[in-house]
Amino acid sequence: MYNDPLFQSAFSLLTQLHDKGYEGHIVGGAVRDLVLGRSVGDIDIATSALPHQVAQVFEHVIPIGIEHGTVLVRYQSQSFEVTTYRTEQGYTDFRHPDQVSFVQSIKEDLSRRDFTINAMAMDHKGDIIDPYAGKEDLTNQRIRAVGDAQTRFSEDPLRMMRALRFASQLQFEVDSEVSTAIESQAAKLGHIAIERIAVEFAKLTAGEDFRKGLQLCSRLGVYSQLPIFSKSPRLQKIIPEDRLEGFAVLIAYYYEQDNSVDIHQWVKSWKQSNKVKRDSFSLHNALHEFQQKNEVTHWLSYQLPKPLIPSFANLLRALGYQIEEQRLIKVAAELPIQSRNDLAFGAQDLIKLWPQRQKGPWIKSGIEKIEYAVVNKQLPNQYEQIKEWVDQWNPPVNN
């Protein structure tokens, strides 16, 4: 892993800081995932240097959170968030510290972290600093808070969702003190923006041990603070057959379980994007077609946006259907057309057949009829053959 270009750049950055007389450490999830042998997506750096001192060491520095001591450093074609060692006090808004104090000790900085497995640091030589026995907790597969769990969750209640998310992703057990603190403070999730909760919940349902994560949501009272779930004891008990990867799949899955709350309300309550709404409807419509025909039809594949094929396969697995993604890909590849624009016979061609007919909805319905026949291979996508087929229709009746 040390040979990874991202880590090589990070170690080089730390060496640059060290050579200028400053401390610097890789911190947080990168150290945790390195120890676990998991892939690392990004690396955060903590340093004794103040933001203006970091800017003196590196050429490309962007102040993205200067009030909290954070800058973005572009170095060797990589991006690193570099934050000055700090301690925090007071969380009036249950998210941001009321007071930030810069310190010179990495151990003081690590004391403000949420969980022991995230409170490790690595220096420019690759040595790990682990004041809260995070490596031991990784070995024991345990989620344990740094210091007092009640205090950690009072500072930022979202950490409760993070604890359950890590339990799901890492397949770890939640420490009893953490469980007790979540159960007693779950109501404080009401102070947290639903968008932030949605991110953690989506990661939880997509985790390797999603069943454990969802069971903990039920057992520790977290569901009582989540939109829609809070009013549906039935949904709280449902466990998918497979993990739910993405919020559109999540919505389509739970809507299938209980349609008393429509997709619009799911999207609104969880403050999801219009794209999530469109994707949720596409998945639901494809599922409806699949259930009607009990197979993956050409018409289903034609209407399902190609980027949603993996999501639809995921939805089917979560509902217990034994359909492989390759089957969906194969049917999509067999389609004679990919969109209405590919039809060899268009609206103007249809109008020419009945020039005296007043334009109206019959044109749209006629093209849809042709489209359906071509997609289902009942009719070749060739102009003359479509024209001959259309000629056999009864002329449309004037309104």
VOPAGU-2260 file (C-alpha; in pm, 1 decimal, decimal comma):
REM VOPAGU-2260
SITE   aa  ch    i         X         Y         Z
SITE  MET   A    0       0,0       0,0       0,0
SITE  TYR   A    1     288,9     236,8      71,4
SITE  ASN   A    2     377,4     204,4    -298,5
SITE  ASP   A    3      41,8     351,5    -392,0
SITE  PRO   A    4      96,8     687,5    -572,4
SITE  LEU   A    5    -145,7     861,2    -334,8
SITE  PHE   A    6      51,3     747,0     -27,8
SITE  GLN   A    7     382,3     825,0    -195,9
SITE  SER   A    8     264,9    1181,8    -254,9
SITE  ALA   A    9     132,9    1206,6     101,4
SITE  PHE   A   10     464,0    1090,5     250,9
SITE  SER   A   11     649,1    1336,4      29,1
SITE  LEU   A   12     418,8    1616,3     150,0
SITE  LEU   A   13     482,1    1518,2     513,0
SITE  THR   A   14     857,1    1520,4     447,7
SITE  GLN   A   15     829,6    1871,4     302,1
SITE  LEU   A   16     656,7    1987,3     621,6
SITE  HIS   A   17     913,9    1808,1     838,6
SITE  ASP   A   18    1204,2    1965,9     650,0
SITE  LYS   A   19    1055,3    2310,1     719,2
SITE  GLY   A   20    1037,4    2236,9    1091,7
SITE  TYR   A   21     671,5    2133,7    1119,1
SITE  GLU   A   22     504,1    1810,7    1220,3
SITE  GLY   A   23     264,9    1641,0     982,8
SITE  HIS   A   24      60,4    1321,9    1001,4
SITE  ILE   A   25    -179,3    1123,5     788,3
SITE  VAL   A   26    -496,4    1096,5     996,8
SITE  GLY   A   27    -847,4     952,6    1002,0
SITE  GLY   A   28    -994,6     696,2     768,7
SITE  ALA   A   29    -681,9     658,1     555,0
SITE  VAL   A   30    -484,9     515,3     847,7
SITE  ARG   A   31    -775,8     294,2     951,3
SITE  ASP   A   32    -822,9     153,4     601,6
SITE  LEU   A   33    -449,6     107,8     551,4
SITE  VAL   A   34    -429,3    -105,2     866,8
SITE  LEU   A   35    -733,2    -304,7     752,0
SITE  GLY   A   36    -590,9    -353,9     403,5
SITE  ARG   A   37    -883,5    -170,8     244,6
SITE  SER   A   38    -852,3      63,2     -51,2
SITE  VAL   A   39    -795,9     428,0      39,7
SITE  GLY   A   40    -984,4     692,7    -155,6
SITE  ASP   A   41    -835,0    1009,1     -11,3
SITE  ILE   A   42    -587,6    1115,9     253,6
SITE  ASP   A   43    -626,5    1390,5     515,8
SITE  ILE   A   44    -326,5    1554,4     678,3
SITE  ALA   A   45    -297,4    1710,5    1025,2
SITE  THR   A   46      -4,9    1941,0    1095,2
SITE  SER   A   47     146,7    2168,4    1357,2
SITE  ALA   A   48     179,2    2438,2    1088,3
SITE  LEU   A   49     -78,3    2715,4    1078,0
SITE  PRO   A   50    -263,2    2769,5     748,1
SITE  HIS   A   51     -45,7    3065,1     642,3
SITE  GLN   A   52     264,3    2857,3     717,8
SITE  VAL   A   53     132,4    2572,0     503,8
SITE  ALA   A   54      86,1    2825,8     223,7
SITE  GLN   A   55     453,4    2922,3     258,9
SITE  VAL   A   56     563,1    2560,6     217,1
SITE  PHE   A   57     349,2    2466,6     -84,7
SITE  GLU   A   58     277,8    2650,6    -407,0
SITE  HIS   A   59     -83,7    2552,6    -467,7
SITE  VAL   A   60    -292,5    2611,3    -152,9
SITE  ILE   A   61    -667,6    2685,7    -144,6
SITE  PRO   A   62    -831,1    2811,6     180,3
SITE  ILE   A   63   -1142,0    2591,3     198,0
SITE  GLY   A   64   -1203,5    2610,8     575,5
SITE  ILE   A   65    -958,2    2862,4     703,3
SITE  GLU   A   66   -1160,2    2941,5    1018,9
SITE  HIS   A   67   -1109,4    2579,6    1125,3
SITE  GLY   A   68    -750,1    2566,7    1007,7
SITE  THR   A   69    -813,4    2371,5     686,9
SITE  VAL   A   70    -660,4    2433,2     345,9
SITE  LEU   A   71    -654,0    2221,9      29,8
SITE  VAL   A   72    -305,7    2149,6     -98,0
SITE  ARG   A   73    -252,7    2042,5    -458,6
SITE  TYR   A   74      69,9    1845,4    -457,4
SITE  GLN   A   75     213,6    1607,8    -717,3
SITE  SER   A   76    -120,5    1600,7    -901,8
SITE  GLN   A   77    -302,1    1496,1    -583,0
SITE  SER   A   78    -532,0    1689,4    -350,0
SITE  PHE   A   79    -492,2    1680,9      28,7
SITE  GLU   A   80    -693,9    1852,4     299,6
SITE  VAL   A   81    -437,1    1984,7     544,7
SITE  THR   A   82    -564,0    2095,5     886,3
SITE  THR   A   83    -377,0    2250,3    1176,2
SITE  TYR   A   84    -378,4    2048,1    1499,9
SITE  ARG   A   85    -673,3    2173,8    1699,8
SITE  THR   A   86    -902,8    2118,5    1993,9
SITE  GLU   A   87   -1271,5    2207,2    1997,9
SITE  GLN   A   88   -1518,8    2332,4    2256,2
SITE  GLY   A   89   -1895,4    2372,1    2258,3
SITE  TYR   A   90   -2131,1    2249,5    1986,1
SITE  THR   A   91   -2433,6    2477,5    2012,0
SITE  ASP   A   92   -2559,7    2376,7    1666,7
SITE  PHE   A   93   -2476,2    2008,7    1725,7
SITE  ARG   A   94   -2228,5    2017,5    1438,8
SITE  HIS   A   95   -1973,8    2297,7    1442,6
SITE  PRO   A   96   -1753,3    2374,3    1744,1
SITE  ASP   A   97   -1818,9    2711,9    1905,5
SITE  GLN   A   98   -1448,8    2754,7    1965,6
SITE  VAL   A   99   -1146,4    2613,4    1788,3
SITE  SER   A  100    -802,1    2633,9    1945,0
SITE  PHE   A  101    -488,6    2548,6    1751,1
SITE  VAL   A  102    -244,5    2325,2    1938,6
SITE  GLN   A  103     100,0    2178,1    1877,9
SITE  SER   A  104      33,3    1816,3    1976,3
SITE  ILE   A  105    -102,5    1544,7    1749,0
SITE  LYS   A  106    -229,8    1360,0    2055,7
SITE  GLU   A  107    -439,5    1659,5    2156,8
SITE  ASP   A  108    -577,5    1673,6    1803,4
SITE  LEU   A  109    -667,0    1304,9    1806,5
SITE  SER   A  110    -856,8    1349,6    2133,4
SITE  ARG   A  111   -1140,3    1527,5    1949,8
SITE  ARG   A  112   -1200,7    1243,1    1704,3
SITE  ASP   A  113   -1516,5    1031,8    1714,7
SITE  PHE   A  114   -1401,6     668,9    1732,1
SITE  THR   A  115   -1075,1     504,0    1829,4
SITE  ILE   A  116   -1036,9     343,7    1487,5
SITE  ASN   A  117   -1039,7     695,5    1338,3
SITE  ALA   A  118    -803,5     839,5    1602,1
SITE  MET   A  119    -475,6     704,3    1468,9
SITE  ALA   A  120    -206,4     902,6    1290,1
SITE  MET   A  121      92,2     813,1    1071,3
SITE  ASP   A  122     409,3    1019,2    1038,7
SITE  HIS   A  123     640,0    1068,3     739,8
SITE  LYS   A  124     832,8     751,4     828,8
SITE  GLY   A  125     522,6     533,1     836,2
SITE  ASP   A  126     512,4     501,3    1214,6
SITE  ILE   A  127     162,2     494,0    1365,9
SITE  ILE   A  128      60,6     696,9    1669,8
SITE  ASP   A  129    -229,2     525,3    1846,8
SITE  PRO   A  130    -311,6     682,9    2185,6
SITE  TYR   A  131    -661,9     529,3    2209,3
SITE  ALA   A  132    -582,8     168,5    2109,3
SITE  GLY   A  133    -747,4     197,7    1770,4
SITE  LYS   A  134    -539,1     -86,3    1624,6
SITE  GLU   A  135    -654,9    -313,2    1905,3
SITE  ASP   A  136   -1016,0    -221,8    1831,4
SITE  LEU   A  137    -957,7    -296,4    1462,7
SITE  THR   A  138    -822,0    -637,1    1561,1
SITE  ASN   A  139   -1119,8    -696,4    1790,8
SITE  GLN   A  140   -1357,1    -557,4    1526,3
SITE  ARG   A  141   -1512,8    -310,8    1766,9
SITE  ILE   A  142   -1658,1      39,9    1731,5
SITE  ARG   A  143   -1556,7     230,5    2044,9
SITE  ALA   A  144   -1573,3     604,7    2114,3
SITE  VAL   A  145   -1275,5     823,9    2192,6
SITE  GLY   A  146   -1333,5     905,3    2558,8
SITE  ASP   A  147   -1695,1     924,3    2674,7
SITE  ALA   A  148   -1948,1     814,2    2412,5
SITE  GLN   A  149   -2224,9    1029,7    2558,8
SITE  THR   A  150   -2005,0    1337,9    2520,5
SITE  ARG   A  151   -1900,7    1250,6    2165,8
SITE  PHE   A  152   -2262,1    1213,9    2053,4
SITE  SER   A  153   -2375,4    1529,1    2232,9
SITE  GLU   A  154   -2113,8    1722,5    2036,3
SITE  ASP   A  155   -2235,3    1590,8    1701,2
SITE  PRO   A  156   -2531,9    1349,5    1699,9
SITE  LEU   A  157   -2451,2    1246,3    1343,0
SITE  ARG   A  158   -2173,8    1038,6    1497,1
SITE  MET   A  159   -2444,2     795,1    1605,4
SITE  MET   A  160   -2529,3     729,4    1241,4
SITE  ARG   A  161   -2160,2     700,6    1163,4
SITE  ALA   A  162   -2119,5     434,8    1431,8
SITE  LEU   A  163   -2393,8     223,2    1274,9
SITE  ARG   A  164   -2259,1     289,7     927,6
SITE  PHE   A  165   -1912,0     168,2    1029,6
SITE  ALA   A  166   -2067,8    -140,4    1189,4
SITE  SER   A  167   -2229,6    -217,1     855,3
SITE  GLN   A  168   -1935,6    -130,4     630,3
SITE  LEU   A  169   -1663,8    -293,9     841,0
SITE  GLN   A  170   -1879,2    -574,8     982,8
SITE  PHE   A  171   -1776,8    -467,4    1336,0
SITE  GLU   A  172   -1959,2    -490,1    1665,6
SITE  VAL   A  173   -2071,0    -172,0    1840,3
SITE  ASP   A  174   -1924,4    -130,0    2188,5
SITE  SER   A  175   -2181,9    -149,5    2470,3
SITE  GLU   A  176   -2109,3     207,7    2584,7
SITE  VAL   A  177   -2165,1     329,8    2231,1
SITE  SER   A  178   -2491,8     134,7    2202,3
SITE  THR   A  179   -2615,4     273,6    2533,7
SITE  ALA   A  180   -2527,3     628,3    2431,5
SITE  ILE   A  181   -2708,0     593,4    2097,7
SITE  GLU   A  182   -3017,9     453,6    2262,8
SITE  SER   A  183   -3029,5     739,2    2514,8
SITE  GLN   A  184   -2950,8    1016,9    2265,8
SITE  ALA   A  185   -3117,8     903,7    1942,6
SITE  ALA   A  186   -3369,0    1189,9    1968,8
SITE  LYS   A  187   -3085,4    1437,1    1913,2
SITE  LEU   A  188   -3072,8    1327,3    1550,5
SITE  GLY   A  189   -3364,7    1566,1    1513,1
SITE  HIS   A  190   -3110,8    1849,0    1532,4
SITE  ILE   A  191   -2922,2    1717,5    1229,5
SITE  ALA   A  192   -2996,6    1813,4     868,5
SITE  ILE   A  193   -3169,0    1521,4     698,1
SITE  GLU   A  194   -2929,6    1548,1     403,2
SITE  ARG   A  195   -2639,7    1454,2     631,2
SITE  ILE   A  196   -2835,3    1166,1     783,5
SITE  ALA   A  197   -2930,1    1045,5     434,5
SITE  VAL   A  198   -2564,2    1016,3     334,3
SITE  GLU   A  199   -2487,3     796,9     635,1
SITE  PHE   A  200   -2804,1     588,8     600,9
SITE  ALA   A  201   -2733,3     520,2     233,7
SITE  LYS   A  202   -2380,6     405,4     322,0
SITE  LEU   A  203   -2525,2     186,8     598,0
SITE  THR   A  204   -2773,0      11,1     368,4
SITE  ALA   A  205   -2495,6     -43,3     112,0
SITE  GLY   A  206   -2254,4    -196,1     365,1
SITE  GLU   A  207   -2140,3    -557,2     371,8
SITE  ASP   A  208   -2325,9    -617,2     698,4
SITE  PHE   A  209   -2631,8    -404,9     618,5
SITE  ARG   A  210   -2852,4    -646,7     813,4
SITE  LYS   A  211   -2667,7    -565,3    1135,3
SITE  GLY   A  212   -2684,5    -192,6    1062,4
SITE  LEU   A  213   -3060,0    -200,2    1003,6
SITE  GLN   A  214   -3120,9    -419,0    1307,2
SITE  LEU   A  215   -2928,5    -167,5    1518,9
SITE  CYS   A  216   -3143,0     114,2    1377,1
SITE  SER   A  217   -3444,4     -72,7    1508,7
SITE  ARG   A  218   -3300,7    -189,1    1841,1
SITE  LEU   A  219   -3143,4     143,7    1940,7
SITE  GLY   A  220   -3437,7     365,1    1845,3
SITE  VAL   A  221   -3273,5     534,5    1547,6
SITE  TYR   A  222   -3565,1     452,5    1316,2
SITE  SER   A  223   -3790,7     667,0    1535,5
SITE  GLN   A  224   -3591,8     970,0    1414,7
SITE  LEU   A  225   -3586,0     888,2    1043,4
SITE  PRO   A  226   -3844,2    1024,3     797,7
SITE  ILE   A  227   -4118,9     778,7     696,1
SITE  PHE   A  228   -3965,8     494,0     900,1
SITE  SER   A  229   -4067,0     671,5    1220,7
SITE  LYS   A  230   -4434,4     630,6    1128,6
SITE  SER   A  231   -4411,4     279,7     987,8
SITE  PRO   A  232   -4330,7       1,0    1237,0
SITE  ARG   A  233   -4363,8    -240,5     945,3
SITE  LEU   A  234   -4082,4     -80,8     745,9
SITE  GLN   A  235   -3862,9     -81,7    1054,8
SITE  LYS   A  236   -3876,2    -461,3    1064,2
SITE  ILE   A  237   -3804,2    -524,6     696,9
SITE  ILE   A  238   -3457,3    -647,4     600,9
SITE  PRO   A  239   -3372,7    -657,2     226,8
SITE  GLU   A  240   -3237,3    -974,2      69,1
SITE  ASP   A  241   -2938,4    -776,0     -55,9
SITE  ARG   A  242   -2777,1    -445,3      32,2
SITE  LEU   A  243   -2930,0    -131,0    -122,2
SITE  GLU   A  244   -2672,4      61,9    -320,5
SITE  GLY   A  245   -2784,5     419,7    -368,0
SITE  PHE   A  246   -3082,4     623,2    -252,1
SITE  ALA   A  247   -3287,1     564,4    -567,2
SITE  VAL   A  248   -3269,9     187,3    -511,2
SITE  LEU   A  249   -3346,9     241,6    -143,5
SITE  ILE   A  250   -3661,5     440,2    -221,7
SITE  ALA   A  251   -3781,0     198,2    -491,9
SITE  TYR   A  252   -3726,4     -96,1    -257,6
SITE  TYR   A  253   -3914,3      46,4      41,5
SITE  TYR   A  254   -4192,7     185,2    -177,3
SITE  GLU   A  255   -4247,1    -167,2    -307,4
SITE  GLN   A  256   -4280,1    -284,3      52,8
SITE  ASP   A  257   -4529,7     -12,8     148,6
SITE  ASN   A  258   -4686,2     213,9    -113,8
SITE  SER   A  259   -4885,6     417,4     138,7
SITE  VAL   A  260   -4613,0     683,9     105,9
SITE  ASP   A  261   -4543,0     766,0    -257,6
SITE  ILE   A  262   -4205,5     823,9    -421,2
SITE  HIS   A  263   -4257,7    1200,0    -430,6
SITE  GLN   A  264   -4294,2    1202,5     -52,3
SITE  TRP   A  265   -3986,2     985,2      -3,1
SITE  VAL   A  266   -3779,4    1225,8    -209,5
SITE  LYS   A  267   -3922,1    1531,2     -34,2
SITE  SER   A  268   -3890,1    1391,8     318,9
SITE  TRP   A  269   -3528,1    1286,3     268,3
SITE  LYS   A  270   -3449,9    1600,4      62,9
SITE  GLN   A  271   -3312,5    1409,3    -230,6
SITE  SER   A  272   -3230,6    1548,1    -575,2
SITE  ASN   A  273   -3447,6    1548,7    -886,1
SITE  LYS   A  274   -3211,9    1290,1   -1033,0
SITE  VAL   A  275   -3282,1    1053,9    -742,7
SITE  LYS   A  276   -3653,9    1110,8    -801,8
SITE  ARG   A  277   -3626,5    1031,8   -1173,5
SITE  ASP   A  278   -3416,3     724,0   -1107,5
SITE  SER   A  279   -3655,6     601,8    -836,7
SITE  PHE   A  280   -3950,4     625,5   -1075,8
SITE  SER   A  281   -3755,2     453,8   -1354,5
SITE  LEU   A  282   -3665,8     166,1   -1123,2
SITE  HIS   A  283   -4023,7     138,6    -996,5
SITE  ASN   A  284   -4166,9     136,5   -1350,4
SITE  ALA   A  285   -3916,1    -126,9   -1462,8
SITE  LEU   A  286   -4005,7    -338,2   -1159,6
SITE  HIS   A  287   -4376,4    -307,6   -1241,5
SITE  GLU   A  288   -4310,3    -427,3   -1598,8
SITE  PHE   A  289   -4095,6    -713,4   -1469,6
SITE  GLN   A  290   -4363,0    -827,0   -1224,4
SITE  GLN   A  291   -4636,1    -814,1   -1490,2
SITE  LYS   A  292   -4443,9   -1026,6   -1741,1
SITE  ASN   A  293   -4233,3   -1222,2   -1490,3
SITE  GLU   A  294   -3928,6   -1172,0   -1709,9
SITE  VAL   A  295   -3690,3    -909,5   -1844,9
SITE  THR   A  296   -3869,5    -800,5   -2161,9
SITE  HIS   A  297   -3729,9    -592,8   -2446,4
SITE  TRP   A  298   -3980,2    -320,3   -2361,0
SITE  LEU   A  299   -3859,3    -312,8   -1998,0
SITE  SER   A  300   -3497,6    -286,8   -2111,6
SITE  TYR   A  301   -3583,5     -16,9   -2365,6
SITE  GLN   A  302   -3752,2     203,5   -2106,1
SITE  LEU   A  303   -3484,8     151,9   -1839,8
SITE  PRO   A  304   -3198,7     404,6   -1874,8
SITE  LYS   A  305   -2880,9     206,9   -1939,5
SITE  PRO   A  306   -2687,8     362,1   -1646,5
SITE  LEU   A  307   -2958,5     218,1   -1416,3
SITE  ILE   A  308   -2901,7    -144,9   -1518,4
SITE  PRO   A  309   -2676,1    -217,1   -1216,0
SITE  SER   A  310   -2925,6     -41,8    -986,9
SITE  PHE   A  311   -3217,9    -240,6   -1125,0
SITE  ALA   A  312   -3026,8    -566,6   -1081,8
SITE  ASN   A  313   -2955,0    -459,6    -723,1
SITE  LEU   A  314   -3324,3    -382,2    -664,4
SITE  LEU   A  315   -3429,7    -722,2    -797,2
SITE  ARG   A  316   -3176,3    -899,4    -574,4
SITE  ALA   A  317   -3291,9    -699,2    -271,2
SITE  LEU   A  318   -3647,3    -817,6    -341,4
SITE  GLY   A  319   -3537,3   -1180,3    -368,6
SITE  TYR   A  320   -3547,6   -1223,6    -748,5
SITE  GLN   A  321   -3273,4   -1437,9    -901,8
SITE  ILE   A  322   -3187,9   -1221,5   -1202,8
SITE  GLU   A  323   -2824,6   -1156,4   -1293,8
SITE  GLU   A  324   -2705,5    -819,5   -1418,4
SITE  GLN   A  325   -2557,5    -990,4   -1726,0
SITE  ARG   A  326   -2908,6   -1092,6   -1829,8
SITE  LEU   A  327   -3016,7    -727,5   -1825,8
SITE  ILE   A  328   -2707,9    -627,2   -2024,2
SITE  LYS   A  329   -2771,8    -902,6   -2280,8
SITE  VAL   A  330   -3134,0    -797,9   -2338,7
SITE  ALA   A  331   -3028,2    -432,9   -2373,0
SITE  ALA   A  332   -2770,1    -530,8   -2636,3
SITE  GLU   A  333   -3040,4    -712,0   -2836,7
SITE  LEU   A  334   -3263,8    -404,9   -2872,9
SITE  PRO   A  335   -3323,4    -304,3   -3237,1
SITE  ILE   A  336   -3337,4      64,8   -3138,3
SITE  GLN   A  337   -3208,2     257,5   -2839,5
SITE  SER   A  338   -3447,8     554,0   -2854,8
SITE  ARG   A  339   -3740,9     689,6   -3052,1
SITE  ASN   A  340   -3496,4     892,4   -3259,8
SITE  ASP   A  341   -3370,6     564,4   -3405,7
SITE  LEU   A  342   -3709,4     479,7   -3562,3
SITE  ALA   A  343   -3700,8     463,5   -3942,0
SITE  PHE   A  344   -4055,2     606,3   -3949,2
SITE  GLY   A  345   -4137,9     936,5   -3778,1
SITE  ALA   A  346   -4431,1    1160,8   -3701,2
SITE  GLN   A  347   -4408,1    1344,2   -4033,6
SITE  ASP   A  348   -4423,7    1012,7   -4217,9
SITE  LEU   A  349   -4737,8     923,0   -4026,4
SITE  ILE   A  350   -4900,1    1258,1   -4105,7
SITE  LYS   A  351   -4827,2    1211,6   -4479,4
SITE  LEU   A  352   -5039,8     896,1   -4483,6
SITE  TRP   A  353   -5348,2    1092,9   -4374,4
SITE  PRO   A  354   -5280,7    1453,8   -4482,0
SITE  GLN   A  355   -5645,7    1551,0   -4440,8
SITE  ARG   A  356   -5651,6    1433,3   -4080,2
SITE  GLN   A  357   -5638,4    1710,1   -3820,5
SITE  LYS   A  358   -5323,0    1692,0   -3612,5
SITE  GLY   A  359   -5376,3    1569,6   -3259,3
SITE  PRO   A  360   -5299,0    1303,0   -2996,3
SITE  TRP   A  361   -5341,4    1026,9   -3257,7
SITE  ILE   A  362   -4994,3    1108,7   -3392,9
SITE  LYS   A  363   -4823,3    1048,0   -3057,9
SITE  SER   A  364   -5018,8     728,8   -2990,2
SITE  GLY   A  365   -4944,5     605,1   -3342,6
SITE  ILE   A  366   -4569,6     654,4   -3303,1
SITE  GLU   A  367   -4584,1     481,4   -2964,7
SITE  LYS   A  368   -4758,3     185,5   -3130,3
SITE  ILE   A  369   -4484,9     164,5   -3395,2
SITE  GLU   A  370   -4214,8     204,9   -3130,4
SITE  TYR   A  371   -4357,1     -78,2   -2920,9
SITE  ALA   A  372   -4380,9    -311,6   -3220,3
SITE  VAL   A  373   -4024,5    -239,1   -3332,4
SITE  VAL   A  374   -3874,6    -274,5   -2983,5
SITE  ASN   A  375   -4049,0    -609,9   -2936,2
SITE  LYS   A  376   -3927,5    -724,3   -3280,5
SITE  GLN   A  377   -4281,8    -762,3   -3409,9
SITE  LEU   A  378   -4187,4    -522,5   -3688,9
SITE  PRO   A  379   -3849,2    -456,7   -3857,9
SITE  ASN   A  380   -3716,1    -103,7   -3822,5
SITE  GLN   A  381   -3737,3     -38,5   -4196,7
SITE  TYR   A  382   -3933,8     244,2   -4356,3
SITE  GLU   A  383   -4120,8      49,2   -4623,8
SITE  GLN   A  384   -4219,5    -233,1   -4393,1
SITE  ILE   A  385   -4338,2       7,4   -4123,1
SITE  LYS   A  386   -4534,2     204,6   -4384,7
SITE  GLU   A  387   -4696,8    -111,9   -4512,2
SITE  TRP   A  388   -4782,7    -213,0   -4157,2
SITE  VAL   A  389   -4928,4     129,1   -4078,0
SITE  ASP   A  390   -5133,9     124,6   -4401,2
SITE  GLN   A  391   -5325,4    -167,0   -4256,8
SITE  TRP   A  392   -5454,8      45,8   -3968,3
SITE  ASN   A  393   -5802,7     184,2   -3991,6
SITE  PRO   A  394   -5771,3     556,0   -4077,7
SITE  PRO   A  395   -5796,1     761,3   -3759,3
SITE  VAL   A  396   -6141,7     902,2   -3690,8
SITE  ASN   A  397   -6169,5    1281,1   -3675,1
SITE  ASN   A  398   -6241,4    1422,3   -3329,8
